[in-house]
Amino acid sequence: MNAVDSRNEIRVRVLAAIKNALPTKEIVPETKFDDFGIESLEAMSMIFMVEEELDIDLTDIPSGAIQSVEDVVTAVMDRMKCGEPGTQ
């Protein structure tokens, strides 16, 4: 699988996890979380769902660093490149 395929697969899984965390929101890859006025509890729930779906730890990422779905995808991809346990 090449890098583009991997990123697309991660994007699909991230979108699914975020939609589970925020079922009342219409989430697409271009979604900026500020557009929804997501509160901290919702943001924590969203990150937790992504971590569970992908078996990855994102807890040390500064809260302001993730502003959109693509930011989450990038953070996951970065973790996978670092070889974090549970991502191989």
C-alpha positions as CSV (number, residue, x, y, z in Angstrom):
1,M,0.0,0.0,0.0
2,N,1.4,3.4,-0.9
3,A,1.4,6.6,1.2
4,V,-1.7,8.0,-0.5
5,D,-3.7,4.8,0.0
6,S,-2.6,4.7,3.6
7,R,-3.6,8.3,4.2
8,N,-7.0,7.7,2.5
9,E,-7.6,4.6,4.6
10,I,-6.7,6.5,7.8
11,R,-9.0,9.4,6.7
12,V,-11.9,6.9,6.3
13,R,-11.3,5.4,9.8
14,V,-10.8,8.9,11.4
15,L,-14.1,10.1,9.8
16,A,-15.9,7.0,11.1
17,A,-14.6,7.5,14.6
18,I,-15.4,11.2,14.6
19,K,-18.9,10.6,13.3
20,N,-19.4,8.1,16.2
21,A,-18.2,10.7,18.7
22,L,-20.3,13.5,17.2
23,P,-23.3,11.8,15.7
24,T,-25.4,15.0,15.4
25,K,-22.8,16.7,13.3
26,E,-22.2,16.4,9.5
27,I,-18.6,15.5,9.3
28,V,-16.6,15.6,6.0
29,P,-12.8,15.6,5.4
30,E,-12.8,19.4,5.1
31,T,-14.6,19.9,8.4
32,K,-13.1,22.6,10.7
33,F,-14.1,21.9,14.3
34,D,-14.6,25.6,15.0
35,D,-17.5,25.6,12.5
36,F,-19.4,23.4,15.0
37,G,-18.4,25.2,18.2
38,I,-17.2,21.9,19.6
39,E,-16.8,22.1,23.4
40,S,-13.9,20.5,25.2
41,L,-16.0,17.4,26.3
42,E,-16.9,16.8,22.7
43,A,-13.3,17.3,21.5
44,M,-12.1,14.8,24.2
45,S,-14.8,12.3,23.1
46,M,-13.8,12.7,19.5
47,I,-10.1,12.1,20.2
48,F,-10.9,9.2,22.4
49,M,-12.9,7.6,19.6
50,V,-10.1,8.1,17.1
51,E,-7.6,6.6,19.6
52,E,-9.8,3.6,20.1
53,E,-10.5,3.1,16.4
54,L,-6.9,3.2,15.5
55,D,-5.2,1.9,18.7
56,I,-3.1,5.0,18.9
57,D,-2.3,7.6,21.6
58,L,-2.9,11.2,20.7
59,T,-3.1,12.6,24.3
60,D,0.1,14.5,24.2
61,I,-0.9,16.6,21.2
62,P,-1.7,20.2,22.2
63,S,-5.4,20.9,22.1
64,G,-5.0,23.8,19.7
65,A,-3.0,21.7,17.3
66,I,-6.1,19.8,16.0
67,Q,-8.5,22.2,14.3
68,S,-9.9,19.9,11.5
69,V,-10.4,16.4,10.4
70,E,-7.2,16.6,8.3
71,D,-5.3,17.7,11.4
72,V,-6.4,14.5,13.0
73,V,-5.4,12.5,10.0
74,T,-2.0,14.2,9.9
75,A,-1.4,13.5,13.6
76,V,-2.3,9.8,13.2
77,M,0.0,9.5,10.2
78,D,2.8,11.2,12.1
79,R,2.4,8.7,15.0
80,M,2.4,5.8,12.6
81,K,5.7,7.0,11.0
82,C,7.2,7.1,14.5
83,G,6.3,3.4,15.0
84,E,4.1,3.9,18.0
85,P,3.0,0.6,19.5
86,G,-0.4,-0.5,18.2
87,T,0.1,1.3,14.8
88,Q,2.2,-1.3,12.9
